[in-house]
């Protein structure tokens, strides 16, 4: 039993020494504001937003996204439907190539889109939820200190596409869509 305690104590000391011998990890938390939902919603006369918070360790970043988007009819309607809106929640994992949460990045994740649209003829609203796979990338430019701007693009794939019907009218969202935008944000080194 005594030898077992000595071996265990030696293992703990060696493991602790290995932990202290590693280079310090880069960690940060940050927040980001995406301009596209605000601009698109403003074009339809409403206030929209997209806020993100993230935590990063070394080159990995985990982002949580919340957005409200009101689509202009030219982008989100059809001849029979209008007044489309989306509430979005997403979890994204990114790999950031830069040394301090800057530079190029690529990421993927899952999004939930709570959709709502109005049928022009009946005035009735239809609601549905899409589960969406997303793949994106961009570039983080540090402007001053930890303040940054971030042009980015993404492709979205709706996994559970379905048509919305109201009488003889039908609306089917695109299965694959793309977006390009600009974000601004700030992060805190930990």
C-alpha positions in Angstrom: 0.0 0.0 0.0 2.9 2.3 0.8 4.4 1.8 -2.6 1.0 2.6 -4.2 0.9 6.0 -2.4 4.4 6.8 -3.4 3.7 6.0 -7.0 0.4 8.1 -6.9 2.2 11.0 -5.3 5.0 10.9 -7.9 2.5 10.8 -10.7 0.7 13.8 -9.4 3.9 15.7 -9.0 5.0 14.8 -12.6 1.5 15.8 -14.0 1.6 19.1 -12.2 5.1 19.8 -13.5 4.0 19.0 -17.0 1.1 21.4 -16.7 3.3 24.2 -15.5 5.9 23.5 -18.2 3.4 24.2 -21.0 3.3 27.5 -22.6 0.4 29.7 -21.3 -2.8 29.3 -23.2 -4.4 32.3 -25.0 -7.9 32.7 -23.7 -10.5 35.5 -24.3 -14.1 36.3 -24.3 -15.7 38.7 -26.7 -18.9 40.1 -28.2 -19.8 41.1 -31.7 -22.5 43.1 -33.5 -23.5 42.0 -37.1 -24.6 44.9 -39.3 -26.6 42.9 -41.9 -29.7 42.1 -39.8 -30.0 45.7 -38.8 -29.6 47.0 -42.4 -32.0 44.4 -43.9 -34.6 45.0 -41.2 -34.3 48.8 -41.6 -35.0 48.4 -45.3 -38.4 46.8 -44.3 -39.0 49.6 -41.8 -38.3 47.5 -38.7 -35.5 47.2 -36.1 -33.4 44.0 -36.4 -30.2 42.9 -34.7 -27.6 40.2 -34.4 -25.5 39.9 -31.3 -22.9 37.3 -30.6 -20.8 36.4 -27.6 -17.9 34.1 -27.8 -15.2 32.4 -25.7 -11.8 31.3 -27.2 -8.9 29.1 -26.2 -5.8 29.3 -28.4 -7.1 29.1 -32.0 -10.6 27.7 -31.1 -13.6 29.9 -30.6 -17.2 29.0 -29.5 -19.8 31.5 -30.5 -23.5 31.9 -29.4 -25.6 33.9 -31.8 -29.0 35.6 -31.3 -30.7 37.6 -34.1 -34.0 39.1 -35.1 -34.4 39.8 -38.8 -37.3 41.4 -40.7 -37.0 40.7 -44.4 -38.0 43.2 -47.1 -40.6 41.5 -49.4 -38.1 41.6 -52.3 -35.8 39.3 -50.3 -38.1 37.2 -48.2 -41.5 37.1 -49.9 -43.3 35.9 -53.0 -46.3 36.9 -55.1 -48.6 35.3 -52.4 -46.6 35.9 -49.2 -45.0 38.9 -47.5 -43.8 40.3 -44.1 -41.4 37.5 -43.3 -39.4 37.6 -40.1 -36.9 35.3 -38.5 -35.6 34.8 -34.9 -32.3 33.0 -35.0 -30.3 31.1 -32.3 -27.0 29.4 -33.2 -24.0 27.7 -31.8 -20.8 27.9 -33.9 -17.3 26.5 -33.5 -14.5 28.4 -35.3 -10.9 27.9 -35.9 -9.0 31.3 -35.9 -5.7 31.2 -37.7 -4.2 34.3 -36.1 -2.2 34.3 -32.9 -4.5 36.6 -30.9 -8.0 35.9 -32.1 -7.4 37.8 -35.4 -6.7 36.9 -39.0 -8.6 34.4 -41.1 -11.2 32.0 -39.6 -13.4 29.2 -40.7 -16.4 27.8 -38.7 -19.4 25.5 -38.7 -22.4 25.0 -36.5 -26.1 24.5 -36.1 -28.8 27.2 -36.2 -32.5 27.3 -35.4 -34.6 29.7 -37.4 -38.1 30.5 -36.0 -39.8 31.8 -39.2 -43.0 33.8 -39.6 -44.7 34.9 -42.9 -48.1 36.4 -43.9 -50.3 35.2 -46.6 -51.4 38.2 -48.7 -54.9 36.9 -49.6 -56.0 35.7 -46.2 -53.8 37.9 -43.9 -53.1 34.7 -41.8 -49.6 34.2 -40.5 -47.7 30.9 -40.7 -44.9 29.9 -38.4 -42.3 27.2 -38.6 -38.8 26.3 -37.3 -35.9 25.3 -39.5 -32.8 23.4 -38.4 -29.9 24.7 -40.4 -26.3 23.6 -40.9 -24.0 26.6 -41.5 -20.4 26.9 -42.8 -18.7 30.2 -42.9 -15.4 32.1 -42.8 -14.0 35.6 -42.6 -11.2 37.7 -41.5 -10.8 39.5 -38.2 -9.0 42.9 -38.5 -7.8 44.4 -35.2 -8.4 48.1 -35.5 -7.2 49.3 -32.2 -6.3 47.2 -29.2 -8.9 44.4 -29.0 -11.5 46.3 -31.1 -12.0 44.6 -34.4 -14.0 44.6 -37.7 -14.8 41.3 -39.4 -16.0 40.9 -43.0 -17.5 37.4 -43.3 -19.6 35.1 -45.5 -21.6 31.9 -44.8 -23.6 29.2 -46.6 -26.7 27.8 -44.8 -28.4 24.5 -45.6 -32.0 23.9 -44.3 -32.1 20.3 -43.1 -35.9 20.2 -42.6 -37.3 22.1 -45.6 -41.0 22.3 -45.9 -43.6 24.3 -47.8 -46.0 26.7 -46.1 -49.6 26.5 -47.4 -52.6 28.8 -47.1 -55.4 27.7 -49.4 -54.0 27.5 -52.8 -51.0 29.7 -52.0 -47.7 28.0 -51.2 -44.3 29.3 -50.0 -41.1 27.2 -49.9 -37.9 28.8 -48.5 -34.7 28.2 -50.4 -32.9 25.0 -49.1 -29.5 26.7 -49.6 -28.8 30.3 -49.0 -25.7 32.5 -48.6 -24.9 35.8 -46.8 -22.1 38.3 -46.7 -21.8 40.9 -43.9 -19.6 43.0 -41.7 -19.3 42.6 -37.9 -17.7 44.8 -35.3 -16.7 43.6 -31.9 -14.4 43.7 -28.9 -12.7 41.0 -26.8 -11.1 40.7 -23.4 -7.9 38.8 -22.9 -8.2 36.4 -19.9 
